[in-house]
Amino acid sequence: MSEYVGIAIFAGLILAFGVVSLAVSALLRPSRPDPVKLANYECGTEPIGEAWVQFPVGFYVVALIFIVFDVLAVFVIPWTLVLRSVGPAAFWAMALFIGILGLGWAYAYREGLLEWR
């Protein structure tokens, strides 16, 4: 049970930091409401037409490929820190994991999904 006390304290500090940061910024920021600022789009373009615009599927594919390689980074970095203590079985498990991701990358490359059109 004592192992979780540190985690609970850290989670409480994170939550307190977020709440205090938002409260201080709300108190210190200037408040100058303006019709332009309160508009839905502050970029200067008038919102005309339908909001349902079809994007090319390439945007989604690039996002999915990014997520795959982000997951790779999330798993590989902690794995490198404990590799010596866990032994060769962990090495081969990660080699299989990276191999499967490599096959996915090769498929995406072969299909031309990594080229921006």
matplotlib code that plots the C-alpha trace (Angstrom):
import matplotlib.pyplot as plt

x = [0.0, 2.9, 4.0, 0.8, 1.1, 3.8, 1.7, -1.3, 0.8, 2.1, -1.4, -2.6, 0.2, -0.5, -4.2, -3.4, -0.9, -3.6, -6.3, -4.0, -2.6, -6.1, -7.2, -4.2, -4.4, -8.2, -7.4, -4.4, -5.5, -7.0, -10.7, -11.5, -14.5, -15.0, -17.5, -14.6, -13.0, -16.2, -17.0, -16.8, -13.8, -11.1, -8.9, -10.5, -12.5, -16.2, -17.8, -19.8, -21.0, -21.4, -19.1, -19.0, -16.0, -14.5, -10.8, -8.6, -8.1, -4.3, -4.7, -6.1, -3.6, -0.7, -2.2, -2.6, 1.0, 2.1, 0.2, 1.8, 5.3, 4.4, 3.4, 6.8, 8.6, 6.4, 7.3, 10.9, 12.3, 11.3, 12.4, 15.9, 16.2, 15.5, 16.9, 19.8, 17.7, 15.0, 17.2, 17.1, 13.4, 12.5, 15.0, 13.3, 9.8, 10.8, 12.5, 9.2, 7.3, 9.6, 9.5, 5.7, 5.8, 8.5, 6.1, 3.4, 5.9, 6.9, 3.3, 2.5, 5.6, 4.8, 1.2, 2.5, 0.8, 3.9, 4.0, 2.3, 0.1]
y = [0.0, 2.4, 2.2, 3.9, 6.8, 8.4, 7.9, 9.5, 12.4, 12.9, 12.7, 15.2, 17.6, 17.2, 18.0, 20.9, 22.3, 22.2, 23.8, 26.5, 27.3, 27.7, 29.8, 32.1, 32.6, 33.4, 36.1, 37.7, 37.7, 40.8, 40.6, 42.6, 40.9, 41.9, 40.6, 39.5, 37.6, 36.0, 34.8, 31.0, 31.5, 33.9, 33.3, 36.0, 33.8, 34.0, 30.7, 30.1, 26.8, 23.5, 22.3, 18.8, 19.0, 15.8, 15.5, 13.2, 9.9, 10.5, 12.8, 10.0, 7.4, 9.7, 10.2, 6.4, 5.8, 8.5, 6.8, 3.5, 4.9, 6.9, 3.6, 2.2, 5.0, 4.5, 0.9, 0.9, 3.6, 2.0, -1.4, -0.1, 0.9, -2.5, -4.7, -6.1, -7.1, -8.9, -11.1, -12.4, -13.3, -9.6, -8.9, -11.3, -10.2, -6.6, -7.8, -9.4, -6.3, -4.1, -6.6, -6.4, -2.6, -2.8, -5.0, -2.3, 0.4, -1.6, -2.1, 1.6, 2.5, 0.0, 1.3, 4.9, 6.0, 7.8, 10.1, 13.4, 14.1]
z = [0.0, 0.7, -2.9, -4.0, -1.6, -3.8, -6.9, -5.2, -4.0, -7.5, -9.1, -6.5, -7.4, -11.1, -10.6, -8.3, -10.8, -13.6, -11.4, -10.0, -13.5, -15.0, -12.0, -12.1, -15.8, -15.5, -12.9, -14.7, -18.3, -19.8, -20.6, -23.7, -25.4, -29.0, -31.6, -33.8, -31.0, -30.0, -33.5, -34.3, -36.6, -35.5, -38.6, -40.6, -43.0, -43.1, -42.3, -45.5, -46.8, -45.2, -42.4, -43.8, -46.0, -47.3, -46.7, -48.7, -47.0, -47.1, -44.0, -42.0, -43.2, -42.3, -38.9, -38.4, -39.5, -37.0, -34.2, -35.1, -34.8, -31.7, -30.1, -31.2, -29.4, -26.3, -26.0, -27.2, -24.9, -21.6, -23.1, -23.7, -20.1, -18.7, -21.5, -19.5, -16.6, -18.5, -20.7, -24.2, -24.3, -24.1, -26.9, -29.2, -28.2, -29.1, -32.3, -33.3, -32.4, -34.5, -37.3, -37.4, -37.4, -40.2, -42.3, -41.8, -42.8, -45.9, -46.9, -46.4, -48.5, -51.2, -51.5, -51.7, -48.5, -47.3, -50.3, -49.9, -53.0]

ax = plt.figure().add_subplot(projection="3d")
ax.plot(x, y, z, "-o")
ax.set_aspect("equal")
plt.show()
